Amino acid sequence: MEKALIRECFEELGIVLAVGSVFNDTVYAYDEITIHLTVLGAVISEGKPQLLEHADLRWIKKSDITFYSFCPADTERTKPMG
C-alpha cells in the first residue's frame, strides 16, 4: 500500500513521499460496489507538486473544505456493510 502511494504520487505529481502510519481507514458501500479506503499520513521529502496527470492542484485550509465536492466515499459518512 505504501509503495503504491509513493509510486502514484511520483508518477502523477513528480514528488517523493515519506509515508507514515494509517491516518484513517473506512469501508463504503455504494449500491453496486463496496470499497475500502485507507488514508496514510505522508510528507513530501523531495520535489514540488507538478500537474503531470491532473488539471488542477490546490492546498486548502481545513475550514474551506466545505466549498469543495467529494464522492460519497470520501466524506465522513459511511453506509453500514451488510
Backbone as XML, in Angstrom:
<?xml version="1.0"?>
<chain id="A" units="angstrom">
  <residue number="1" name="MET">
    <atom name="N" x="0.828" y="-1.189" z="0.000"/>
    <atom name="CA" x="0.000" y="0.000" z="0.000"/>
    <atom name="C" x="0.877" y="1.260" z="0.000"/>
  </residue>
  <residue number="2" name="GLU">
    <atom name="N" x="1.893" y="1.306" z="0.868"/>
    <atom name="CA" x="2.771" y="2.464" z="0.927"/>
    <atom name="C" x="3.526" y="2.651" z="-0.395"/>
  </residue>
  <residue number="3" name="LYS">
    <atom name="N" x="3.991" y="1.534" z="-0.970"/>
    <atom name="CA" x="4.735" y="1.608" z="-2.233"/>
    <atom name="C" x="3.853" y="2.140" z="-3.359"/>
  </residue>
  <residue number="4" name="ALA">
    <atom name="N" x="2.574" y="1.747" z="-3.360"/>
    <atom name="CA" x="1.648" y="2.231" z="-4.393"/>
    <atom name="C" x="1.437" y="3.744" z="-4.265"/>
  </residue>
  <residue number="5" name="LEU">
    <atom name="N" x="1.290" y="4.230" z="-3.046"/>
    <atom name="CA" x="1.121" y="5.671" z="-2.825"/>
    <atom name="C" x="2.356" y="6.438" z="-3.296"/>
  </residue>
  <residue number="6" name="ILE">
    <atom name="N" x="3.529" y="5.941" z="-2.935"/>
    <atom name="CA" x="4.781" y="6.585" z="-3.343"/>
    <atom name="C" x="4.892" y="6.614" z="-4.870"/>
  </residue>
  <residue number="7" name="ARG">
    <atom name="N" x="4.601" y="5.484" z="-5.502"/>
    <atom name="CA" x="4.697" y="5.390" z="-6.967"/>
    <atom name="C" x="3.711" y="6.339" z="-7.648"/>
  </residue>
  <residue number="8" name="GLU">
    <atom name="N" x="2.460" y="6.331" z="-7.211"/>
    <atom name="CA" x="1.436" y="7.171" z="-7.838"/>
    <atom name="C" x="1.739" y="8.654" z="-7.662"/>
  </residue>
  <residue number="9" name="CYS">
    <atom name="N" x="2.189" y="9.069" z="-6.495"/>
    <atom name="CA" x="2.500" y="10.485" z="-6.283"/>
    <atom name="C" x="3.698" y="10.912" z="-7.118"/>
  </residue>
  <residue number="10" name="PHE">
    <atom name="N" x="4.662" y="10.009" z="-7.317"/>
    <atom name="CA" x="5.795" y="10.339" z="-8.179"/>
    <atom name="C" x="5.351" y="10.448" z="-9.631"/>
  </residue>
  <residue number="11" name="GLU">
    <atom name="N" x="4.537" y="9.484" z="-10.091"/>
    <atom name="CA" x="4.087" y="9.482" z="-11.490"/>
    <atom name="C" x="3.153" y="10.644" z="-11.799"/>
  </residue>
  <residue number="12" name="GLU">
    <atom name="N" x="2.257" y="10.964" z="-10.874"/>
    <atom name="CA" x="1.229" y="11.969" z="-11.150"/>
    <atom name="C" x="1.595" y="13.386" z="-10.729"/>
  </residue>
  <residue number="13" name="LEU">
    <atom name="N" x="2.483" y="13.517" z="-9.730"/>
    <atom name="CA" x="2.819" y="14.840" z="-9.212"/>
    <atom name="C" x="4.313" y="15.148" z="-9.224"/>
  </residue>
  <residue number="14" name="GLY">
    <atom name="N" x="5.148" y="14.148" z="-9.526"/>
    <atom name="CA" x="6.580" y="14.373" z="-9.572"/>
    <atom name="C" x="7.220" y="14.599" z="-8.216"/>
  </residue>
  <residue number="15" name="ILE">
    <atom name="N" x="6.629" y="14.056" z="-7.158"/>
    <atom name="CA" x="7.164" y="14.229" z="-5.809"/>
    <atom name="C" x="7.515" y="12.870" z="-5.204"/>
  </residue>
  <residue number="16" name="VAL">
    <atom name="N" x="8.420" y="12.911" z="-4.222"/>
    <atom name="CA" x="8.785" y="11.729" z="-3.459"/>
    <atom name="C" x="8.198" y="11.903" z="-2.060"/>
  </residue>
  <residue number="17" name="LEU">
    <atom name="N" x="7.536" y="10.873" z="-1.563"/>
    <atom name="CA" x="6.911" y="10.937" z="-0.240"/>
    <atom name="C" x="7.661" y="10.111" z="0.783"/>
  </residue>
  <residue number="18" name="ALA">
    <atom name="N" x="7.607" y="10.575" z="2.023"/>
    <atom name="CA" x="7.968" y="9.772" z="3.188"/>
    <atom name="C" x="6.630" y="9.413" z="3.834"/>
  </residue>
  <residue number="19" name="VAL">
    <atom name="N" x="6.271" y="8.147" z="3.823"/>
    <atom name="CA" x="4.954" y="7.703" z="4.271"/>
    <atom name="C" x="4.998" y="7.293" z="5.740"/>
  </residue>
  <residue number="20" name="GLY">
    <atom name="N" x="3.999" y="7.740" z="6.475"/>
    <atom name="CA" x="3.879" y="7.419" z="7.893"/>
    <atom name="C" x="2.825" y="6.355" z="8.135"/>
  </residue>
  <residue number="21" name="SER">
    <atom name="N" x="2.147" y="6.472" z="9.243"/>
    <atom name="CA" x="1.171" y="5.467" z="9.660"/>
    <atom name="C" x="-0.226" y="5.748" z="9.088"/>
  </residue>
  <residue number="22" name="VAL">
    <atom name="N" x="-1.116" y="4.802" z="9.307"/>
    <atom name="CA" x="-2.503" y="4.932" z="8.853"/>
    <atom name="C" x="-3.171" y="6.058" z="9.632"/>
  </residue>
  <residue number="23" name="PHE">
    <atom name="N" x="-3.790" y="6.980" z="8.886"/>
    <atom name="CA" x="-4.497" y="8.119" z="9.466"/>
    <atom name="C" x="-5.977" y="7.793" z="9.655"/>
  </residue>
  <residue number="24" name="ASN">
    <atom name="N" x="-6.554" y="7.114" z="8.652"/>
    <atom name="CA" x="-7.969" y="6.733" z="8.710"/>
    <atom name="C" x="-8.174" y="5.526" z="7.809"/>
  </residue>
  <residue number="25" name="ASP">
    <atom name="N" x="-9.143" y="4.718" z="8.172"/>
    <atom name="CA" x="-9.452" y="3.506" z="7.425"/>
    <atom name="C" x="-10.971" y="3.360" z="7.435"/>
  </residue>
  <residue number="26" name="THR">
    <atom name="N" x="-11.580" y="3.224" z="6.269"/>
    <atom name="CA" x="-13.035" y="3.138" z="6.213"/>
    <atom name="C" x="-13.485" y="2.258" z="5.059"/>
  </residue>
  <residue number="27" name="VAL">
    <atom name="N" x="-14.687" y="1.746" z="5.184"/>
    <atom name="CA" x="-15.321" y="0.955" z="4.132"/>
    <atom name="C" x="-16.603" y="1.669" z="3.751"/>
  </residue>
  <residue number="28" name="TYR">
    <atom name="N" x="-16.852" y="1.790" z="2.452"/>
    <atom name="CA" x="-18.059" y="2.463" z="1.973"/>
    <atom name="C" x="-18.766" y="1.569" z="0.971"/>
  </residue>
  <residue number="29" name="ALA">
    <atom name="N" x="-20.064" y="1.379" z="1.173"/>
    <atom name="CA" x="-20.856" y="0.536" z="0.275"/>
    <atom name="C" x="-21.717" y="1.400" z="-0.636"/>
  </residue>
  <residue number="30" name="TYR">
    <atom name="N" x="-21.310" y="1.479" z="-1.909"/>
    <atom name="CA" x="-22.174" y="2.044" z="-2.932"/>
    <atom name="C" x="-23.191" y="0.953" z="-3.280"/>
  </residue>
  <residue number="31" name="ASP">
    <atom name="N" x="-24.202" y="1.277" z="-4.072"/>
    <atom name="CA" x="-25.185" y="0.265" z="-4.459"/>
    <atom name="C" x="-24.547" y="-0.882" z="-5.231"/>
  </residue>
  <residue number="32" name="GLU">
    <atom name="N" x="-23.590" y="-0.570" z="-6.106"/>
    <atom name="CA" x="-23.031" y="-1.583" z="-6.998"/>
    <atom name="C" x="-21.670" y="-2.134" z="-6.563"/>
  </residue>
  <residue number="33" name="ILE">
    <atom name="N" x="-21.014" y="-1.489" z="-5.591"/>
    <atom name="CA" x="-19.672" y="-1.928" z="-5.191"/>
    <atom name="C" x="-19.367" y="-1.434" z="-3.778"/>
  </residue>
  <residue number="34" name="THR">
    <atom name="N" x="-18.559" y="-2.176" z="-3.068"/>
    <atom name="CA" x="-18.071" y="-1.764" z="-1.757"/>
    <atom name="C" x="-16.578" y="-1.502" z="-1.880"/>
  </residue>
  <residue number="35" name="ILE">
    <atom name="N" x="-16.137" y="-0.356" z="-1.351"/>
    <atom name="CA" x="-14.723" y="-0.025" z="-1.436"/>
    <atom name="C" x="-14.125" y="0.160" z="-0.046"/>
  </residue>
  <residue number="36" name="HIS">
    <atom name="N" x="-12.852" y="-0.119" z="0.063"/>
    <atom name="CA" x="-12.097" y="0.037" z="1.304"/>
    <atom name="C" x="-11.058" y="1.121" z="1.061"/>
  </residue>
  <residue number="37" name="LEU">
    <atom name="N" x="-11.139" y="2.213" z="1.824"/>
    <atom name="CA" x="-10.215" y="3.335" z="1.678"/>
    <atom name="C" x="-9.304" y="3.411" z="2.903"/>
  </residue>
  <residue number="38" name="THR">
    <atom name="N" x="-8.008" y="3.508" z="2.661"/>
    <atom name="CA" x="-7.036" y="3.698" z="3.726"/>
    <atom name="C" x="-6.296" y="4.996" z="3.459"/>
  </residue>
  <residue number="39" name="VAL">
    <atom name="N" x="-6.302" y="5.895" z="4.435"/>
    <atom name="CA" x="-5.616" y="7.176" z="4.318"/>
    <atom name="C" x="-4.335" y="7.095" z="5.140"/>
  </residue>
  <residue number="40" name="LEU">
    <atom name="N" x="-3.212" y="7.389" z="4.487"/>
    <atom name="CA" x="-1.918" y="7.336" z="5.157"/>
    <atom name="C" x="-1.379" y="8.739" z="5.375"/>
  </residue>
  <residue number="41" name="GLY">
    <atom name="N" x="-0.748" y="8.970" z="6.507"/>
    <atom name="CA" x="-0.043" y="10.220" z="6.725"/>
    <atom name="C" x="1.213" y="10.218" z="5.864"/>
  </residue>
  <residue number="42" name="ALA">
    <atom name="N" x="1.577" y="11.351" z="5.295"/>
    <atom name="CA" x="2.773" y="11.423" z="4.456"/>
    <atom name="C" x="3.253" y="12.867" z="4.377"/>
  </residue>
  <residue number="43" name="VAL">
    <atom name="N" x="4.544" y="13.010" z="4.104"/>
    <atom name="CA" x="5.118" y="14.334" z="3.855"/>
    <atom name="C" x="5.932" y="14.267" z="2.566"/>
  </residue>
  <residue number="44" name="ILE">
    <atom name="N" x="6.029" y="15.387" z="1.899"/>
    <atom name="CA" x="6.837" y="15.463" z="0.688"/>
    <atom name="C" x="8.301" y="15.541" z="1.118"/>
  </residue>
  <residue number="45" name="SER">
    <atom name="N" x="9.091" y="14.556" z="0.703"/>
    <atom name="CA" x="10.506" y="14.566" z="1.063"/>
    <atom name="C" x="11.390" y="15.127" z="-0.049"/>
  </residue>
  <residue number="46" name="GLU">
    <atom name="N" x="10.873" y="15.098" z="-1.300"/>
    <atom name="CA" x="11.624" y="15.668" z="-2.424"/>
    <atom name="C" x="10.653" y="16.206" z="-3.471"/>
  </residue>
  <residue number="47" name="GLY">
    <atom name="N" x="11.007" y="17.352" z="-4.049"/>
    <atom name="CA" x="10.249" y="17.895" z="-5.162"/>
    <atom name="C" x="9.137" y="18.842" z="-4.763"/>
  </residue>
  <residue number="48" name="LYS">
    <atom name="N" x="8.560" y="19.471" z="-5.778"/>
    <atom name="CA" x="7.386" y="20.328" z="-5.631"/>
    <atom name="C" x="6.311" y="19.731" z="-6.518"/>
  </residue>
  <residue number="49" name="PRO">
    <atom name="N" x="5.063" y="19.660" z="-6.043"/>
    <atom name="CA" x="3.999" y="19.071" z="-6.860"/>
    <atom name="C" x="3.864" y="19.762" z="-8.215"/>
  </residue>
  <residue number="50" name="GLN">
    <atom name="N" x="3.753" y="18.950" z="-9.255"/>
    <atom name="CA" x="3.572" y="19.414" z="-10.625"/>
    <atom name="C" x="2.320" y="18.764" z="-11.203"/>
  </residue>
  <residue number="51" name="LEU">
    <atom name="N" x="1.681" y="19.416" z="-12.136"/>
    <atom name="CA" x="0.478" y="18.877" z="-12.769"/>
    <atom name="C" x="0.864" y="17.990" z="-13.946"/>
  </residue>
  <residue number="52" name="LEU">
    <atom name="N" x="1.333" y="16.772" z="-13.657"/>
    <atom name="CA" x="1.748" y="15.844" z="-14.706"/>
    <atom name="C" x="0.575" y="15.045" z="-15.265"/>
  </residue>
  <residue number="53" name="GLU">
    <atom name="N" x="-0.429" y="14.775" z="-14.452"/>
    <atom name="CA" x="-1.586" y="13.969" z="-14.858"/>
    <atom name="C" x="-2.913" y="14.657" z="-14.569"/>
  </residue>
  <residue number="54" name="HIS">
    <atom name="N" x="-2.880" y="15.805" z="-13.930"/>
    <atom name="CA" x="-4.105" y="16.464" z="-13.478"/>
    <atom name="C" x="-4.178" y="17.887" z="-14.006"/>
  </residue>
  <residue number="55" name="ALA">
    <atom name="N" x="-5.380" y="18.458" z="-13.978"/>
    <atom name="CA" x="-5.592" y="19.816" z="-14.484"/>
    <atom name="C" x="-5.521" y="20.871" z="-13.380"/>
  </residue>
  <residue number="56" name="ASP">
    <atom name="N" x="-5.623" y="20.446" z="-12.101"/>
    <atom name="CA" x="-5.669" y="21.421" z="-11.019"/>
    <atom name="C" x="-5.085" y="20.802" z="-9.757"/>
  </residue>
  <residue number="57" name="LEU">
    <atom name="N" x="-4.500" y="21.637" z="-8.922"/>
    <atom name="CA" x="-3.944" y="21.228" z="-7.636"/>
    <atom name="C" x="-4.085" y="22.407" z="-6.694"/>
  </residue>
  <residue number="58" name="ARG">
    <atom name="N" x="-4.591" y="22.155" z="-5.490"/>
    <atom name="CA" x="-4.774" y="23.243" z="-4.527"/>
    <atom name="C" x="-4.447" y="22.773" z="-3.120"/>
  </residue>
  <residue number="59" name="TRP">
    <atom name="N" x="-3.777" y="23.627" z="-2.377"/>
    <atom name="CA" x="-3.623" y="23.444" z="-0.944"/>
    <atom name="C" x="-4.746" y="24.263" z="-0.328"/>
  </residue>
  <residue number="60" name="ILE">
    <atom name="N" x="-5.551" y="23.647" z="0.507"/>
    <atom name="CA" x="-6.669" y="24.376" z="1.117"/>
    <atom name="C" x="-6.619" y="24.244" z="2.628"/>
  </residue>
  <residue number="61" name="LYS">
    <atom name="N" x="-7.284" y="25.168" z="3.288"/>
    <atom name="CA" x="-7.425" y="25.109" z="4.740"/>
    <atom name="C" x="-8.550" y="24.144" z="5.081"/>
  </residue>
  <residue number="62" name="LYS">
    <atom name="N" x="-8.433" y="23.502" z="6.220"/>
    <atom name="CA" x="-9.481" y="22.584" z="6.666"/>
    <atom name="C" x="-10.832" y="23.295" z="6.736"/>
  </residue>
  <residue number="63" name="SER">
    <atom name="N" x="-10.825" y="24.548" z="7.142"/>
    <atom name="CA" x="-12.076" y="25.312" z="7.262"/>
    <atom name="C" x="-12.732" y="25.583" z="5.908"/>
  </residue>
  <residue number="64" name="ASP">
    <atom name="N" x="-11.991" y="25.442" z="4.809"/>
    <atom name="CA" x="-12.541" y="25.689" z="3.476"/>
    <atom name="C" x="-13.018" y="24.419" z="2.773"/>
  </residue>
  <residue number="65" name="ILE">
    <atom name="N" x="-12.900" y="23.276" z="3.406"/>
    <atom name="CA" x="-13.212" y="22.008" z="2.734"/>
    <atom name="C" x="-14.681" y="21.908" z="2.315"/>
  </residue>
  <residue number="66" name="THR">
    <atom name="N" x="-15.568" y="22.606" z="3.012"/>
    <atom name="CA" x="-16.990" y="22.550" z="2.658"/>
    <atom name="C" x="-17.296" y="23.220" z="1.322"/>
  </residue>
  <residue number="67" name="PHE">
    <atom name="N" x="-16.345" y="23.980" z="0.787"/>
    <atom name="CA" x="-16.541" y="24.642" z="-0.504"/>
    <atom name="C" x="-16.258" y="23.701" z="-1.683"/>
  </residue>
  <residue number="68" name="TYR">
    <atom name="N" x="-15.861" y="22.457" z="-1.419"/>
    <atom name="CA" x="-15.487" y="21.503" z="-2.460"/>
    <atom name="C" x="-16.399" y="20.284" z="-2.419"/>
  </residue>
  <residue number="69" name="SER">
    <atom name="N" x="-16.603" y="19.687" z="-3.581"/>
    <atom name="CA" x="-17.436" y="18.485" z="-3.686"/>
    <atom name="C" x="-16.561" y="17.239" z="-3.653"/>
  </residue>
  <residue number="70" name="PHE">
    <atom name="N" x="-17.039" y="16.203" z="-2.987"/>
    <atom name="CA" x="-16.324" y="14.942" z="-2.895"/>
    <atom name="C" x="-17.281" y="13.789" z="-3.188"/>
  </residue>
  <residue number="71" name="CYS">
    <atom name="N" x="-16.726" y="12.690" z="-3.617"/>
    <atom name="CA" x="-17.522" y="11.472" z="-3.785"/>
    <atom name="C" x="-18.026" y="11.038" z="-2.412"/>
  </residue>
  <residue number="72" name="PRO">
    <atom name="N" x="-19.169" y="10.354" z="-2.347"/>
    <atom name="CA" x="-19.699" y="9.939" z="-1.048"/>
    <atom name="C" x="-18.692" y="9.165" z="-0.186"/>
  </residue>
  <residue number="73" name="ALA">
    <atom name="N" x="-17.881" y="8.320" z="-0.792"/>
    <atom name="CA" x="-16.918" y="7.529" z="-0.018"/>
    <atom name="C" x="-15.800" y="8.383" z="0.571"/>
  </residue>
  <residue number="74" name="ASP">
    <atom name="N" x="-15.614" y="9.598" z="0.055"/>
    <atom name="CA" x="-14.552" y="10.468" z="0.537"/>
    <atom name="C" x="-15.006" y="11.396" z="1.662"/>
  </residue>
  <residue number="75" name="THR">
    <atom name="N" x="-16.233" y="11.220" z="2.128"/>
    <atom name="CA" x="-16.730" y="12.023" z="3.247"/>
    <atom name="C" x="-16.707" y="11.167" z="4.508"/>
  </residue>
  <residue number="76" name="GLU">
    <atom name="N" x="-17.066" y="11.750" z="5.627"/>
    <atom name="CA" x="-17.072" y="11.005" z="6.891"/>
    <atom name="C" x="-18.263" y="10.062" z="6.989"/>
  </residue>
  <residue number="77" name="ARG">
    <atom name="N" x="-19.284" y="10.249" z="6.187"/>
    <atom name="CA" x="-20.470" y="9.409" z="6.258"/>
    <atom name="C" x="-20.201" y="8.084" z="5.547"/>
  </residue>
  <residue number="78" name="THR">
    <atom name="N" x="-20.581" y="6.998" z="6.168"/>
    <atom name="CA" x="-20.432" y="5.683" z="5.530"/>
    <atom name="C" x="-21.707" y="4.893" z="5.702"/>
  </residue>
  <residue number="79" name="LYS">
    <atom name="N" x="-21.976" y="4.007" z="4.768"/>
    <atom name="CA" x="-23.115" y="3.096" z="4.870"/>
    <atom name="C" x="-22.633" y="1.829" z="5.569"/>
  </residue>
  <residue number="80" name="PRO">
    <atom name="N" x="-23.453" y="1.265" z="6.450"/>
    <atom name="CA" x="-23.028" y="0.010" z="7.073"/>
    <atom name="C" x="-22.949" y="-1.111" z="6.035"/>
  </residue>
  <residue number="81" name="MET">
    <atom name="N" x="-21.975" y="-1.973" z="6.211"/>
    <atom name="CA" x="-21.853" y="-3.129" z="5.307"/>
    <atom name="C" x="-22.895" y="-4.160" z="5.738"/>
  </residue>
  <residue number="82" name="GLY">
    <atom name="N" x="-23.363" y="-4.919" z="4.751"/>
    <atom name="CA" x="-24.238" y="-5.954" z="5.211"/>
    <atom name="C" x="-25.133" y="-6.481" z="4.210"/>
  </residue>
</chain>
